[in-house]
Amino acid sequence: MGRAANRAAALGQLEILKVLVESGVPINEPTDGGATLLEACAGCPLACHSEIFNYLLEAGAEIPHAGHNDRYRECNSLLTELIRHPQDDGLVRLVLDIGVQVNDRGIGRHSQTAIQAAAAQGDLDLVKELCRRGAEINAPAGFEYQRTALQAACNRTVVNMDLVKFLLEQGADVNAKAGTYGGVTALQAAAIQGHTNLAIMLIKDFGADVNADPAIQEGRTALEGAAEHGRLDLVQVLLNAGAKPRKGEAGFKNVIKLAEEQKEGHWAVADLLRSYERSLNQV
């Protein structure tokens, strides 16, 4: 019955869940699937059903710590899951008021802290609330395609500049290293996404390293990321700021290749890089 209860919690089937709980399904024990009923409800990507969530709390459900169950190879904290699948801001505030650990990062290659998830959502108000409650603003990025809070904010398709500025004012490390697999620095994220004004601010006002090392796997330097995505203005900004080829590379050949091998072919970027390289050779 445990799996059936988890499924009911995830799908919003309150009456079915009540019957199963009243029949003796343990509220706080993980099922064979690895999740407690609260986690099943919070982790559903379609919706976290606030009515079910509140019912479980009233029935005695406890907030589990991430990693409480060794059958989980991948899991975030309950708070992080609520933030990642936003449906009801009241649930996030409720869990915070209960006293959940705001820096619980979960386990696994894709784990995030709550503030990293909130920054990825572009939610300035929630980021501020988490900071007030002691969130670690420079918690390191998770292993695979994960970001620090600042990196996550800079990596958004539509950037919230107020959020980025707030994080920096609170001491976010502009040069925090990229996560191991598919990670980015804040500037690399801005370059890839095409946020020219953000990149200029990070470089001029906060000392972002234009030549910071890329992620060990699936990584790009800021210049490579801008070239690969056809960000002509950003390539020029980075070159003006002293961007160089990746360590160990003699010239811009590989950066030019990244620009040209894309389906649409970023020829203007490739031409700019060739012209810049020629000017260096003439000095």
ChimeraX commands (.cxc) that place a marker at each C-alpha (Angstrom):
marker #1 position 0.00,0.00,0.00 radius 0.5
marker #1 position 2.98,2.29,0.47 radius 0.5
marker #1 position 3.56,2.75,-3.24 radius 0.5
marker #1 position -0.14,3.37,-3.81 radius 0.5
marker #1 position -0.07,6.04,-1.10 radius 0.5
marker #1 position 2.97,7.70,-2.65 radius 0.5
marker #1 position 1.25,7.72,-6.02 radius 0.5
marker #1 position -1.88,9.24,-4.50 radius 0.5
marker #1 position 0.21,11.93,-2.78 radius 0.5
marker #1 position 1.99,12.78,-6.03 radius 0.5
marker #1 position -1.17,12.85,-8.14 radius 0.5
marker #1 position -3.33,14.84,-5.75 radius 0.5
marker #1 position -5.72,12.03,-4.89 radius 0.5
marker #1 position -6.59,13.18,-1.39 radius 0.5
marker #1 position -9.50,10.85,-0.65 radius 0.5
marker #1 position -7.55,7.78,-1.76 radius 0.5
marker #1 position -4.59,8.91,0.34 radius 0.5
marker #1 position -6.80,9.35,3.41 radius 0.5
marker #1 position -8.15,5.82,3.06 radius 0.5
marker #1 position -4.64,4.40,2.76 radius 0.5
marker #1 position -3.30,6.39,5.72 radius 0.5
marker #1 position -6.28,5.40,7.86 radius 0.5
marker #1 position -5.61,1.78,6.83 radius 0.5
marker #1 position -2.19,1.97,8.42 radius 0.5
marker #1 position 0.25,3.21,5.78 radius 0.5
marker #1 position 3.15,4.77,7.75 radius 0.5
marker #1 position 3.31,8.50,7.10 radius 0.5
marker #1 position 7.00,9.01,7.86 radius 0.5
marker #1 position 8.55,5.84,6.47 radius 0.5
marker #1 position 9.96,5.74,2.94 radius 0.5
marker #1 position 8.26,3.29,0.63 radius 0.5
marker #1 position 10.04,0.88,-1.69 radius 0.5
marker #1 position 10.27,3.79,-4.11 radius 0.5
marker #1 position 12.42,5.66,-1.60 radius 0.5
marker #1 position 10.22,8.67,-0.76 radius 0.5
marker #1 position 8.10,9.58,2.21 radius 0.5
marker #1 position 4.57,10.78,1.47 radius 0.5
marker #1 position 5.60,14.43,1.94 radius 0.5
marker #1 position 8.50,13.96,-0.48 radius 0.5
marker #1 position 6.24,12.29,-3.03 radius 0.5
marker #1 position 3.89,15.26,-2.83 radius 0.5
marker #1 position 6.61,17.93,-2.95 radius 0.5
marker #1 position 8.68,16.27,-5.67 radius 0.5
marker #1 position 5.94,15.87,-8.26 radius 0.5
marker #1 position 7.00,18.02,-11.27 radius 0.5
marker #1 position 3.37,18.59,-12.24 radius 0.5
marker #1 position 2.16,20.07,-8.99 radius 0.5
marker #1 position 2.68,20.01,-5.27 radius 0.5
marker #1 position -0.83,19.64,-3.94 radius 0.5
marker #1 position -1.07,22.04,-1.00 radius 0.5
marker #1 position -4.22,20.38,0.34 radius 0.5
marker #1 position -2.47,17.02,0.55 radius 0.5
marker #1 position 0.68,18.57,1.95 radius 0.5
marker #1 position -1.25,20.25,4.75 radius 0.5
marker #1 position -3.25,17.07,5.42 radius 0.5
marker #1 position -0.05,15.09,5.86 radius 0.5
marker #1 position 1.41,17.66,8.24 radius 0.5
marker #1 position -1.78,17.66,10.31 radius 0.5
marker #1 position -1.65,13.86,10.37 radius 0.5
marker #1 position 1.82,13.93,11.89 radius 0.5
marker #1 position 4.17,13.91,8.91 radius 0.5
marker #1 position 7.67,15.09,9.77 radius 0.5
marker #1 position 10.00,17.08,7.52 radius 0.5
marker #1 position 12.70,14.58,6.47 radius 0.5
marker #1 position 16.34,15.51,6.06 radius 0.5
marker #1 position 17.77,14.97,2.60 radius 0.5
marker #1 position 19.75,11.75,2.50 radius 0.5
marker #1 position 17.68,10.19,5.30 radius 0.5
marker #1 position 17.08,7.16,3.12 radius 0.5
marker #1 position 20.01,5.24,1.67 radius 0.5
marker #1 position 17.77,3.85,-1.07 radius 0.5
marker #1 position 17.84,7.29,-2.64 radius 0.5
marker #1 position 20.82,7.78,-4.92 radius 0.5
marker #1 position 19.51,11.16,-6.04 radius 0.5
marker #1 position 17.42,13.47,-3.92 radius 0.5
marker #1 position 17.08,17.08,-2.89 radius 0.5
marker #1 position 15.77,18.37,0.39 radius 0.5
marker #1 position 12.03,18.77,0.74 radius 0.5
marker #1 position 12.46,22.56,0.78 radius 0.5
marker #1 position 14.48,22.52,-2.44 radius 0.5
marker #1 position 11.88,20.36,-4.17 radius 0.5
marker #1 position 9.10,22.75,-3.19 radius 0.5
marker #1 position 11.11,25.62,-4.66 radius 0.5
marker #1 position 11.99,23.72,-7.84 radius 0.5
marker #1 position 8.34,22.88,-8.49 radius 0.5
marker #1 position 6.64,26.13,-7.49 radius 0.5
marker #1 position 2.91,25.85,-7.03 radius 0.5
marker #1 position 2.13,27.41,-3.67 radius 0.5
marker #1 position 4.52,29.92,-2.07 radius 0.5
marker #1 position 2.69,29.38,1.19 radius 0.5
marker #1 position 4.08,25.84,1.44 radius 0.5
marker #1 position 7.65,27.10,1.19 radius 0.5
marker #1 position 7.01,29.64,3.95 radius 0.5
marker #1 position 5.25,26.97,6.01 radius 0.5
marker #1 position 8.20,24.59,5.79 radius 0.5
marker #1 position 10.60,27.42,6.64 radius 0.5
marker #1 position 8.55,28.33,9.69 radius 0.5
marker #1 position 8.57,24.71,10.86 radius 0.5
marker #1 position 12.33,25.09,11.11 radius 0.5
marker #1 position 13.75,23.12,8.19 radius 0.5
marker #1 position 17.50,23.30,7.58 radius 0.5
marker #1 position 17.91,25.88,4.81 radius 0.5
marker #1 position 21.38,24.65,3.82 radius 0.5
marker #1 position 20.44,20.98,3.44 radius 0.5
marker #1 position 21.66,20.20,-0.07 radius 0.5
marker #1 position 20.52,16.65,-0.65 radius 0.5
marker #1 position 22.59,13.90,-2.20 radius 0.5
marker #1 position 23.57,12.90,-5.71 radius 0.5
marker #1 position 24.98,14.46,-8.84 radius 0.5
marker #1 position 22.11,16.93,-9.32 radius 0.5
marker #1 position 21.67,18.12,-5.75 radius 0.5
marker #1 position 20.95,21.77,-4.98 radius 0.5
marker #1 position 20.57,23.91,-1.92 radius 0.5
marker #1 position 17.38,25.91,-1.44 radius 0.5
marker #1 position 19.01,29.23,-2.32 radius 0.5
marker #1 position 20.48,27.76,-5.50 radius 0.5
marker #1 position 17.03,26.56,-6.53 radius 0.5
marker #1 position 15.47,29.93,-5.68 radius 0.5
marker #1 position 18.12,31.80,-7.67 radius 0.5
marker #1 position 17.55,29.50,-10.64 radius 0.5
marker #1 position 13.87,30.46,-10.46 radius 0.5
marker #1 position 14.81,34.14,-10.40 radius 0.5
marker #1 position 12.89,34.61,-7.15 radius 0.5
marker #1 position 14.49,37.61,-5.44 radius 0.5
marker #1 position 12.03,37.74,-2.55 radius 0.5
marker #1 position 12.61,34.10,-1.69 radius 0.5
marker #1 position 16.38,34.47,-1.98 radius 0.5
marker #1 position 16.21,37.39,0.46 radius 0.5
marker #1 position 14.07,35.34,2.84 radius 0.5
marker #1 position 16.50,32.42,2.70 radius 0.5
marker #1 position 19.42,34.76,3.38 radius 0.5
marker #1 position 17.59,36.13,6.42 radius 0.5
marker #1 position 17.27,32.57,7.64 radius 0.5
marker #1 position 20.97,31.82,7.26 radius 0.5
marker #1 position 21.30,30.38,3.76 radius 0.5
marker #1 position 24.90,29.92,2.64 radius 0.5
marker #1 position 25.18,32.20,-0.36 radius 0.5
marker #1 position 28.40,30.59,-1.61 radius 0.5
marker #1 position 27.44,26.95,-1.21 radius 0.5
marker #1 position 29.40,25.18,-3.97 radius 0.5
marker #1 position 27.77,23.98,-7.14 radius 0.5
marker #1 position 26.66,20.36,-7.32 radius 0.5
marker #1 position 28.48,17.92,-9.56 radius 0.5
marker #1 position 26.46,17.74,-12.77 radius 0.5
marker #1 position 25.05,20.82,-14.52 radius 0.5
marker #1 position 24.60,22.59,-11.20 radius 0.5
marker #1 position 25.31,26.18,-10.19 radius 0.5
marker #1 position 26.07,28.32,-7.18 radius 0.5
marker #1 position 23.29,30.81,-6.42 radius 0.5
marker #1 position 25.05,33.55,-8.42 radius 0.5
marker #1 position 25.85,31.22,-11.31 radius 0.5
marker #1 position 22.23,30.08,-11.38 radius 0.5
marker #1 position 20.97,33.67,-11.45 radius 0.5
marker #1 position 23.34,34.57,-14.30 radius 0.5
marker #1 position 22.38,31.44,-16.22 radius 0.5
marker #1 position 18.71,32.35,-16.60 radius 0.5
marker #1 position 17.40,33.02,-20.10 radius 0.5
marker #1 position 15.78,36.20,-18.76 radius 0.5
marker #1 position 18.13,37.52,-16.12 radius 0.5
marker #1 position 16.90,39.29,-12.99 radius 0.5
marker #1 position 19.55,41.98,-12.56 radius 0.5
marker #1 position 18.21,42.98,-9.15 radius 0.5
marker #1 position 18.72,39.40,-7.99 radius 0.5
marker #1 position 22.26,39.27,-9.36 radius 0.5
marker #1 position 23.14,42.59,-7.70 radius 0.5
marker #1 position 21.64,41.47,-4.40 radius 0.5
marker #1 position 23.69,38.26,-4.40 radius 0.5
marker #1 position 26.88,40.17,-5.18 radius 0.5
marker #1 position 26.14,42.74,-2.47 radius 0.5
marker #1 position 25.68,39.88,-0.01 radius 0.5
marker #1 position 29.14,38.55,-0.83 radius 0.5
marker #1 position 28.52,36.02,-3.59 radius 0.5
marker #1 position 31.83,34.90,-5.10 radius 0.5
marker #1 position 31.88,36.18,-8.67 radius 0.5
marker #1 position 34.73,33.79,-9.51 radius 0.5
marker #1 position 33.44,30.66,-7.81 radius 0.5
marker #1 position 34.68,27.75,-9.88 radius 0.5
marker #1 position 32.44,25.92,-12.29 radius 0.5
marker #1 position 30.86,22.63,-11.26 radius 0.5
marker #1 position 32.73,19.55,-12.42 radius 0.5
marker #1 position 30.38,18.42,-15.20 radius 0.5
marker #1 position 28.69,21.08,-17.33 radius 0.5
marker #1 position 29.24,23.80,-14.76 radius 0.5
marker #1 position 29.85,27.49,-15.45 radius 0.5
marker #1 position 31.29,30.50,-13.70 radius 0.5
marker #1 position 28.98,33.50,-13.40 radius 0.5
marker #1 position 30.68,35.17,-16.38 radius 0.5
marker #1 position 30.64,32.00,-18.47 radius 0.5
marker #1 position 26.90,31.73,-17.82 radius 0.5
marker #1 position 26.34,35.36,-18.85 radius 0.5
marker #1 position 28.42,34.86,-21.99 radius 0.5
marker #1 position 26.57,31.73,-23.05 radius 0.5
marker #1 position 23.16,33.30,-22.43 radius 0.5
marker #1 position 24.10,36.51,-24.24 radius 0.5
marker #1 position 23.71,38.87,-21.30 radius 0.5
marker #1 position 26.09,41.59,-22.49 radius 0.5
marker #1 position 25.30,44.22,-19.86 radius 0.5
marker #1 position 25.55,41.64,-17.11 radius 0.5
marker #1 position 28.93,40.45,-18.39 radius 0.5
marker #1 position 30.24,44.03,-18.51 radius 0.5
marker #1 position 29.07,44.61,-14.94 radius 0.5
marker #1 position 30.65,41.38,-13.69 radius 0.5
marker #1 position 33.98,42.26,-15.32 radius 0.5
marker #1 position 34.22,45.99,-14.61 radius 0.5
marker #1 position 32.48,46.28,-11.25 radius 0.5
marker #1 position 33.16,42.92,-9.61 radius 0.5
marker #1 position 36.40,41.64,-11.16 radius 0.5
marker #1 position 35.11,38.57,-12.96 radius 0.5
marker #1 position 37.95,36.52,-14.45 radius 0.5
marker #1 position 37.50,36.47,-18.22 radius 0.5
marker #1 position 39.91,33.53,-18.50 radius 0.5
marker #1 position 38.56,31.37,-15.68 radius 0.5
marker #1 position 38.91,27.63,-16.19 radius 0.5
marker #1 position 35.90,25.85,-17.67 radius 0.5
marker #1 position 34.21,22.83,-16.13 radius 0.5
marker #1 position 36.39,19.73,-16.30 radius 0.5
marker #1 position 33.80,17.98,-18.47 radius 0.5
marker #1 position 31.42,19.62,-20.94 radius 0.5
marker #1 position 32.85,23.02,-20.03 radius 0.5
marker #1 position 33.40,26.24,-21.96 radius 0.5
marker #1 position 35.49,29.30,-21.23 radius 0.5
marker #1 position 33.55,32.56,-21.41 radius 0.5
marker #1 position 34.97,33.25,-24.88 radius 0.5
marker #1 position 34.19,29.74,-26.12 radius 0.5
marker #1 position 30.64,29.94,-24.80 radius 0.5
marker #1 position 30.01,33.32,-26.40 radius 0.5
marker #1 position 31.47,32.20,-29.74 radius 0.5
marker #1 position 29.61,28.89,-29.79 radius 0.5
marker #1 position 26.29,30.65,-29.26 radius 0.5
marker #1 position 26.96,33.46,-31.72 radius 0.5
marker #1 position 27.17,36.26,-29.16 radius 0.5
marker #1 position 29.08,38.73,-31.33 radius 0.5
marker #1 position 28.89,41.70,-28.95 radius 0.5
marker #1 position 29.98,39.56,-26.04 radius 0.5
marker #1 position 32.93,38.13,-27.94 radius 0.5
marker #1 position 34.11,41.70,-28.53 radius 0.5
marker #1 position 33.57,42.61,-24.87 radius 0.5
marker #1 position 35.58,39.59,-23.75 radius 0.5
marker #1 position 38.41,40.25,-26.19 radius 0.5
marker #1 position 38.58,43.87,-25.04 radius 0.5
marker #1 position 38.81,42.58,-21.47 radius 0.5
marker #1 position 41.77,40.34,-22.30 radius 0.5
marker #1 position 40.17,37.00,-23.12 radius 0.5
marker #1 position 42.67,34.44,-24.33 radius 0.5
marker #1 position 42.50,30.95,-25.82 radius 0.5
marker #1 position 42.07,28.07,-23.38 radius 0.5
marker #1 position 45.22,27.15,-21.49 radius 0.5
marker #1 position 47.49,25.02,-23.65 radius 0.5
marker #1 position 46.09,26.32,-26.95 radius 0.5
marker #1 position 48.35,28.50,-29.10 radius 0.5
marker #1 position 45.66,30.47,-30.88 radius 0.5
marker #1 position 41.94,30.93,-31.43 radius 0.5
marker #1 position 41.58,27.99,-33.83 radius 0.5
marker #1 position 39.32,25.94,-31.55 radius 0.5
marker #1 position 37.21,28.95,-30.57 radius 0.5
marker #1 position 36.70,29.77,-34.25 radius 0.5
marker #1 position 35.78,26.15,-34.90 radius 0.5
marker #1 position 33.11,26.31,-32.19 radius 0.5
marker #1 position 31.58,29.32,-33.93 radius 0.5
marker #1 position 31.69,27.84,-37.42 radius 0.5
marker #1 position 30.58,24.29,-36.73 radius 0.5
marker #1 position 27.16,25.31,-35.43 radius 0.5
marker #1 position 24.24,24.52,-37.71 radius 0.5
marker #1 position 23.57,28.20,-38.42 radius 0.5
marker #1 position 27.28,29.07,-38.64 radius 0.5
marker #1 position 28.33,32.11,-36.64 radius 0.5
marker #1 position 30.49,33.53,-39.41 radius 0.5
marker #1 position 30.66,37.09,-38.09 radius 0.5
marker #1 position 32.03,35.77,-34.80 radius 0.5
marker #1 position 34.62,33.67,-36.62 radius 0.5
marker #1 position 35.68,36.65,-38.75 radius 0.5
marker #1 position 36.03,38.84,-35.65 radius 0.5
marker #1 position 38.24,36.25,-33.96 radius 0.5
marker #1 position 40.43,35.85,-37.05 radius 0.5
marker #1 position 40.79,39.61,-37.38 radius 0.5
marker #1 position 41.67,39.94,-33.71 radius 0.5
marker #1 position 44.25,37.14,-33.97 radius 0.5
marker #1 position 45.86,38.81,-37.00 radius 0.5
marker #1 position 46.12,42.08,-35.11 radius 0.5
marker #1 position 47.92,40.30,-32.27 radius 0.5
marker #1 position 50.38,38.73,-34.68 radius 0.5
marker #1 position 51.19,42.12,-36.21 radius 0.5
marker #1 position 52.24,43.62,-32.90 radius 0.5
marker link #1:1,2 radius 0.2
marker link #1:2,3 radius 0.2
marker link #1:3,4 radius 0.2
marker link #1:4,5 radius 0.2
marker link #1:5,6 radius 0.2
marker link #1:6,7 radius 0.2
marker link #1:7,8 radius 0.2
marker link #1:8,9 radius 0.2
marker link #1:9,10 radius 0.2
marker link #1:10,11 radius 0.2
marker link #1:11,12 radius 0.2
marker link #1:12,13 radius 0.2
marker link #1:13,14 radius 0.2
marker link #1:14,15 radius 0.2
marker link #1:15,16 radius 0.2
marker link #1:16,17 radius 0.2
marker link #1:17,18 radius 0.2
marker link #1:18,19 radius 0.2
marker link #1:19,20 radius 0.2
marker link #1:20,21 radius 0.2
marker link #1:21,22 radius 0.2
marker link #1:22,23 radius 0.2
marker link #1:23,24 radius 0.2
marker link #1:24,25 radius 0.2
marker link #1:25,26 radius 0.2
marker link #1:26,27 radius 0.2
marker link #1:27,28 radius 0.2
marker link #1:28,29 radius 0.2
marker link #1:29,30 radius 0.2
marker link #1:30,31 radius 0.2
marker link #1:31,32 radius 0.2
marker link #1:32,33 radius 0.2
marker link #1:33,34 radius 0.2
marker link #1:34,35 radius 0.2
marker link #1:35,36 radius 0.2
marker link #1:36,37 radius 0.2
marker link #1:37,38 radius 0.2
marker link #1:38,39 radius 0.2
marker link #1:39,40 radius 0.2
marker link #1:40,41 radius 0.2
marker link #1:41,42 radius 0.2
marker link #1:42,43 radius 0.2
marker link #1:43,44 radius 0.2
marker link #1:44,45 radius 0.2
marker link #1:45,46 radius 0.2
marker link #1:46,47 radius 0.2
marker link #1:47,48 radius 0.2
marker link #1:48,49 radius 0.2
marker link #1:49,50 radius 0.2
marker link #1:50,51 radius 0.2
marker link #1:51,52 radius 0.2
marker link #1:52,53 radius 0.2
marker link #1:53,54 radius 0.2
marker link #1:54,55 radius 0.2
marker link #1:55,56 radius 0.2
marker link #1:56,57 radius 0.2
marker link #1:57,58 radius 0.2
marker link #1:58,59 radius 0.2
marker link #1:59,60 radius 0.2
marker link #1:60,61 radius 0.2
marker link #1:61,62 radius 0.2
marker link #1:62,63 radius 0.2
marker link #1:63,64 radius 0.2
marker link #1:64,65 radius 0.2
marker link #1:65,66 radius 0.2
marker link #1:66,67 radius 0.2
marker link #1:67,68 radius 0.2
marker link #1:68,69 radius 0.2
marker link #1:69,70 radius 0.2
marker link #1:70,71 radius 0.2
marker link #1:71,72 radius 0.2
marker link #1:72,73 radius 0.2
marker link #1:73,74 radius 0.2
marker link #1:74,75 radius 0.2
marker link #1:75,76 radius 0.2
marker link #1:76,77 radius 0.2
marker link #1:77,78 radius 0.2
marker link #1:78,79 radius 0.2
marker link #1:79,80 radius 0.2
marker link #1:80,81 radius 0.2
marker link #1:81,82 radius 0.2
marker link #1:82,83 radius 0.2
marker link #1:83,84 radius 0.2
marker link #1:84,85 radius 0.2
marker link #1:85,86 radius 0.2
marker link #1:86,87 radius 0.2
marker link #1:87,88 radius 0.2
marker link #1:88,89 radius 0.2
marker link #1:89,90 radius 0.2
marker link #1:90,91 radius 0.2
marker link #1:91,92 radius 0.2
marker link #1:92,93 radius 0.2
marker link #1:93,94 radius 0.2
marker link #1:94,95 radius 0.2
marker link #1:95,96 radius 0.2
marker link #1:96,97 radius 0.2
marker link #1:97,98 radius 0.2
marker link #1:98,99 radius 0.2
marker link #1:99,100 radius 0.2
marker link #1:100,101 radius 0.2
marker link #1:101,102 radius 0.2
marker link #1:102,103 radius 0.2
marker link #1:103,104 radius 0.2
marker link #1:104,105 radius 0.2
marker link #1:105,106 radius 0.2
marker link #1:106,107 radius 0.2
marker link #1:107,108 radius 0.2
marker link #1:108,109 radius 0.2
marker link #1:109,110 radius 0.2
marker link #1:110,111 radius 0.2
marker link #1:111,112 radius 0.2
marker link #1:112,113 radius 0.2
marker link #1:113,114 radius 0.2
marker link #1:114,115 radius 0.2
marker link #1:115,116 radius 0.2
marker link #1:116,117 radius 0.2
marker link #1:117,118 radius 0.2
marker link #1:118,119 radius 0.2
marker link #1:119,120 radius 0.2
marker link #1:120,121 radius 0.2
marker link #1:121,122 radius 0.2
marker link #1:122,123 radius 0.2
marker link #1:123,124 radius 0.2
marker link #1:124,125 radius 0.2
marker link #1:125,126 radius 0.2
marker link #1:126,127 radius 0.2
marker link #1:127,128 radius 0.2
marker link #1:128,129 radius 0.2
marker link #1:129,130 radius 0.2
marker link #1:130,131 radius 0.2
marker link #1:131,132 radius 0.2
marker link #1:132,133 radius 0.2
marker link #1:133,134 radius 0.2
marker link #1:134,135 radius 0.2
marker link #1:135,136 radius 0.2
marker link #1:136,137 radius 0.2
marker link #1:137,138 radius 0.2
marker link #1:138,139 radius 0.2
marker link #1:139,140 radius 0.2
marker link #1:140,141 radius 0.2
marker link #1:141,142 radius 0.2
marker link #1:142,143 radius 0.2
marker link #1:143,144 radius 0.2
marker link #1:144,145 radius 0.2
marker link #1:145,146 radius 0.2
marker link #1:146,147 radius 0.2
marker link #1:147,148 radius 0.2
marker link #1:148,149 radius 0.2
marker link #1:149,150 radius 0.2
marker link #1:150,151 radius 0.2
marker link #1:151,152 radius 0.2
marker link #1:152,153 radius 0.2
marker link #1:153,154 radius 0.2
marker link #1:154,155 radius 0.2
marker link #1:155,156 radius 0.2
marker link #1:156,157 radius 0.2
marker link #1:157,158 radius 0.2
marker link #1:158,159 radius 0.2
marker link #1:159,160 radius 0.2
marker link #1:160,161 radius 0.2
marker link #1:161,162 radius 0.2
marker link #1:162,163 radius 0.2
marker link #1:163,164 radius 0.2
marker link #1:164,165 radius 0.2
marker link #1:165,166 radius 0.2
marker link #1:166,167 radius 0.2
marker link #1:167,168 radius 0.2
marker link #1:168,169 radius 0.2
marker link #1:169,170 radius 0.2
marker link #1:170,171 radius 0.2
marker link #1:171,172 radius 0.2
marker link #1:172,173 radius 0.2
marker link #1:173,174 radius 0.2
marker link #1:174,175 radius 0.2
marker link #1:175,176 radius 0.2
marker link #1:176,177 radius 0.2
marker link #1:177,178 radius 0.2
marker link #1:178,179 radius 0.2
marker link #1:179,180 radius 0.2
marker link #1:180,181 radius 0.2
marker link #1:181,182 radius 0.2
marker link #1:182,183 radius 0.2
marker link #1:183,184 radius 0.2
marker link #1:184,185 radius 0.2
marker link #1:185,186 radius 0.2
marker link #1:186,187 radius 0.2
marker link #1:187,188 radius 0.2
marker link #1:188,189 radius 0.2
marker link #1:189,190 radius 0.2
marker link #1:190,191 radius 0.2
marker link #1:191,192 radius 0.2
marker link #1:192,193 radius 0.2
marker link #1:193,194 radius 0.2
marker link #1:194,195 radius 0.2
marker link #1:195,196 radius 0.2
marker link #1:196,197 radius 0.2
marker link #1:197,198 radius 0.2
marker link #1:198,199 radius 0.2
marker link #1:199,200 radius 0.2
marker link #1:200,201 radius 0.2
marker link #1:201,202 radius 0.2
marker link #1:202,203 radius 0.2
marker link #1:203,204 radius 0.2
marker link #1:204,205 radius 0.2
marker link #1:205,206 radius 0.2
marker link #1:206,207 radius 0.2
marker link #1:207,208 radius 0.2
marker link #1:208,209 radius 0.2
marker link #1:209,210 radius 0.2
marker link #1:210,211 radius 0.2
marker link #1:211,212 radius 0.2
marker link #1:212,213 radius 0.2
marker link #1:213,214 radius 0.2
marker link #1:214,215 radius 0.2
marker link #1:215,216 radius 0.2
marker link #1:216,217 radius 0.2
marker link #1:217,218 radius 0.2
marker link #1:218,219 radius 0.2
marker link #1:219,220 radius 0.2
marker link #1:220,221 radius 0.2
marker link #1:221,222 radius 0.2
marker link #1:222,223 radius 0.2
marker link #1:223,224 radius 0.2
marker link #1:224,225 radius 0.2
marker link #1:225,226 radius 0.2
marker link #1:226,227 radius 0.2
marker link #1:227,228 radius 0.2
marker link #1:228,229 radius 0.2
marker link #1:229,230 radius 0.2
marker link #1:230,231 radius 0.2
marker link #1:231,232 radius 0.2
marker link #1:232,233 radius 0.2
marker link #1:233,234 radius 0.2
marker link #1:234,235 radius 0.2
marker link #1:235,236 radius 0.2
marker link #1:236,237 radius 0.2
marker link #1:237,238 radius 0.2
marker link #1:238,239 radius 0.2
marker link #1:239,240 radius 0.2
marker link #1:240,241 radius 0.2
marker link #1:241,242 radius 0.2
marker link #1:242,243 radius 0.2
marker link #1:243,244 radius 0.2
marker link #1:244,245 radius 0.2
marker link #1:245,246 radius 0.2
marker link #1:246,247 radius 0.2
marker link #1:247,248 radius 0.2
marker link #1:248,249 radius 0.2
marker link #1:249,250 radius 0.2
marker link #1:250,251 radius 0.2
marker link #1:251,252 radius 0.2
marker link #1:252,253 radius 0.2
marker link #1:253,254 radius 0.2
marker link #1:254,255 radius 0.2
marker link #1:255,256 radius 0.2
marker link #1:256,257 radius 0.2
marker link #1:257,258 radius 0.2
marker link #1:258,259 radius 0.2
marker link #1:259,260 radius 0.2
marker link #1:260,261 radius 0.2
marker link #1:261,262 radius 0.2
marker link #1:262,263 radius 0.2
marker link #1:263,264 radius 0.2
marker link #1:264,265 radius 0.2
marker link #1:265,266 radius 0.2
marker link #1:266,267 radius 0.2
marker link #1:267,268 radius 0.2
marker link #1:268,269 radius 0.2
marker link #1:269,270 radius 0.2
marker link #1:270,271 radius 0.2
marker link #1:271,272 radius 0.2
marker link #1:272,273 radius 0.2
marker link #1:273,274 radius 0.2
marker link #1:274,275 radius 0.2
marker link #1:275,276 radius 0.2
marker link #1:276,277 radius 0.2
marker link #1:277,278 radius 0.2
marker link #1:278,279 radius 0.2
marker link #1:279,280 radius 0.2
marker link #1:280,281 radius 0.2
marker link #1:281,282 radius 0.2
marker link #1:282,283 radius 0.2
view
